[in-house]
Amino acid sequence: FNTSDYKEEWGTKTESDPDTCQYRGYRNGPDADEQYGLSPHYWHVFAARLAFVVIFEHIVFVLTGIMQFIIPDIPIEVKTQMQREQLLAKEAKYQHGLKKSRETDYEEILHTLREQSNNSRQAGAVPIVEIAAQSMPVDHSLKSTAPSTVSPDVRCSFANIR
């Protein structure tokens, strides 16, 4: 920086002023065509910073996409328990002759199974027959005379699901 370009209000006057001073500002010197303009070195540093930001941002997007793909939305234990509850509800409906009942009946059975599973974790196993009997009244007119494929002593223990 050429010290003759200083203005009076910029600094204090000393007895011996140097002709030029230098600082690292990535600007052209006093001898350049465009005095004190941005130098090519500034633009190289600026481009490198911009490239770093863009590359870093893309790496973050790729890594988060991979993590979303690898980590499931529903944990496997929960998915297994949901499938088990649906199977138990189907068995309870079949055993009590509720094959053609309304959807709300099915939801009531699932709700009761979930409540019983929470209670059975502390108390132990609960027979499916008891769970279904508590949740829905049995209409014996719909029951089939064919032998049931579900054993009456089938017990479910939600504590052992893994």
C-alpha positions as CSV (number, residue, x, y, z in Angstrom):
1,F,0.0,0.0,0.0
2,N,1.5,3.3,-1.0
3,T,1.6,5.5,2.1
4,S,1.1,8.7,0.0
5,D,-2.5,7.4,-0.6
6,Y,-3.2,7.8,3.1
7,K,-5.6,10.5,4.1
8,E,-5.0,12.7,7.1
9,E,-7.9,11.2,9.1
10,W,-6.6,7.6,8.7
11,G,-3.7,7.7,11.0
12,T,-1.1,9.7,13.0
13,K,1.7,11.5,11.4
14,T,5.2,10.2,12.2
15,E,8.5,11.8,11.4
16,S,9.7,9.2,9.0
17,D,7.0,7.6,6.8
18,P,7.9,4.5,4.8
19,D,7.1,4.7,1.0
20,T,4.9,1.6,1.0
21,C,3.5,-0.9,3.5
22,Q,2.2,-4.4,2.9
23,Y,-0.6,-6.4,4.3
24,R,-2.1,-9.7,3.2
25,G,-5.4,-8.6,1.7
26,Y,-5.3,-10.3,-1.6
27,R,-5.4,-6.9,-3.4
28,N,-3.4,-5.4,-6.2
29,G,-0.6,-3.1,-5.3
30,P,-0.2,0.6,-6.1
31,D,1.7,-0.2,-9.3
32,A,-1.1,-2.3,-10.9
33,D,-3.5,-1.1,-13.6
34,E,-6.4,-1.5,-11.2
35,Q,-5.0,0.0,-8.0
36,Y,-6.0,-1.8,-4.9
37,G,-8.6,-4.0,-6.7
38,L,-9.0,-7.7,-6.0
39,S,-6.1,-9.7,-7.2
40,P,-6.2,-13.0,-9.2
41,H,-4.9,-14.7,-6.0
42,Y,-8.1,-13.5,-4.2
43,W,-10.3,-15.1,-6.8
44,H,-8.4,-18.4,-6.6
45,V,-8.8,-18.5,-2.8
46,F,-12.5,-17.5,-3.2
47,A,-13.1,-20.3,-5.8
48,A,-11.3,-22.9,-3.5
49,R,-13.6,-21.9,-0.6
50,L,-16.7,-22.1,-2.7
51,A,-15.6,-25.5,-4.1
52,F,-15.0,-26.7,-0.5
53,V,-18.5,-25.6,0.6
54,V,-20.2,-27.3,-2.4
55,I,-18.3,-30.5,-2.1
56,F,-18.8,-30.7,1.7
57,E,-22.6,-30.1,1.3
58,H,-22.8,-32.9,-1.3
59,I,-20.9,-35.3,0.9
60,V,-23.3,-34.5,3.8
61,F,-26.3,-35.1,1.5
62,V,-24.9,-38.4,0.3
63,L,-24.1,-39.6,3.8
64,T,-27.5,-38.7,5.2
65,G,-29.1,-40.5,2.2
66,I,-27.1,-43.6,2.9
67,M,-28.0,-43.5,6.6
68,Q,-31.7,-43.1,5.8
69,F,-31.5,-46.1,3.5
70,I,-29.6,-48.3,6.0
71,I,-31.6,-47.4,9.2
72,P,-35.2,-48.7,9.0
73,D,-38.2,-46.5,9.7
74,I,-39.6,-49.1,12.1
75,P,-37.3,-51.2,14.3
76,I,-37.3,-54.9,13.5
77,E,-38.5,-55.8,17.0
78,V,-41.5,-53.5,16.7
79,K,-42.3,-54.8,13.2
80,T,-42.1,-58.4,14.4
81,Q,-44.4,-57.6,17.3
82,M,-46.9,-55.9,15.0
83,Q,-47.0,-59.0,12.8
84,R,-47.4,-61.2,15.8
85,E,-50.3,-59.1,17.1
86,Q,-52.0,-59.3,13.7
87,L,-51.5,-63.1,13.6
88,L,-52.9,-63.4,17.2
89,A,-55.8,-61.2,16.3
90,K,-56.6,-63.4,13.2
91,E,-56.3,-66.5,15.4
92,A,-58.6,-65.1,18.0
93,K,-61.2,-64.0,15.3
94,Y,-61.1,-67.5,13.8
95,Q,-61.4,-69.2,17.1
96,H,-64.4,-67.2,18.1
97,G,-66.1,-67.3,14.7
98,L,-65.6,-63.6,13.9
99,K,-64.4,-64.1,10.4
100,K,-66.9,-61.8,8.8
101,S,-67.2,-59.2,11.5
102,R,-66.7,-55.4,11.1
103,E,-63.3,-53.7,10.9
104,T,-64.0,-52.0,14.3
105,D,-64.2,-55.5,15.9
106,Y,-60.7,-56.2,14.5
107,E,-59.4,-53.0,15.9
108,E,-60.9,-53.7,19.3
109,I,-59.2,-57.1,19.4
110,L,-55.8,-55.5,18.4
111,H,-56.3,-52.8,21.1
112,T,-57.1,-55.5,23.7
113,L,-54.1,-57.6,22.6
114,R,-51.8,-54.6,23.0
115,E,-53.1,-53.8,26.4
116,Q,-52.7,-57.4,27.5
117,S,-49.2,-57.6,26.0
118,N,-48.2,-54.6,28.2
119,N,-49.7,-56.3,31.3
120,S,-48.3,-59.7,30.4
121,R,-44.8,-58.5,30.4
122,Q,-45.0,-58.1,34.2
123,A,-47.4,-61.0,34.9
124,G,-46.2,-63.7,32.4
125,A,-48.1,-65.5,29.6
126,V,-51.8,-65.0,29.0
127,P,-53.9,-67.5,27.0
128,I,-55.2,-66.2,23.7
129,V,-58.6,-67.5,24.5
130,E,-58.8,-65.2,27.6
131,I,-57.7,-62.2,25.6
132,A,-60.3,-62.7,22.9
133,A,-63.0,-63.5,25.4
134,Q,-62.4,-60.2,27.2
135,S,-62.4,-58.1,24.0
136,M,-65.4,-59.5,22.1
137,P,-68.6,-61.2,22.9
138,V,-68.8,-64.6,21.2
139,D,-71.5,-65.3,18.6
140,H,-71.9,-69.1,18.7
141,S,-74.1,-69.1,15.7
142,L,-71.1,-68.3,13.5
143,K,-68.9,-71.0,14.9
144,S,-68.0,-73.8,12.7
145,T,-68.5,-77.4,13.7
146,A,-65.2,-78.4,12.2
147,P,-62.3,-79.0,14.6
148,S,-60.2,-75.9,15.3
149,T,-56.7,-75.7,14.0
150,V,-55.7,-73.5,16.9
151,S,-55.1,-75.4,20.1
152,P,-57.1,-74.0,23.1
153,D,-53.9,-74.1,25.3
154,V,-52.0,-71.8,22.9
155,R,-50.4,-69.2,25.1
156,C,-48.7,-66.0,24.0
157,S,-45.9,-64.5,25.8
158,F,-45.0,-61.0,24.6
159,A,-42.0,-60.9,27.0
160,N,-40.1,-63.4,24.9
161,I,-40.4,-61.6,21.5
162,R,-37.0,-60.7,20.1
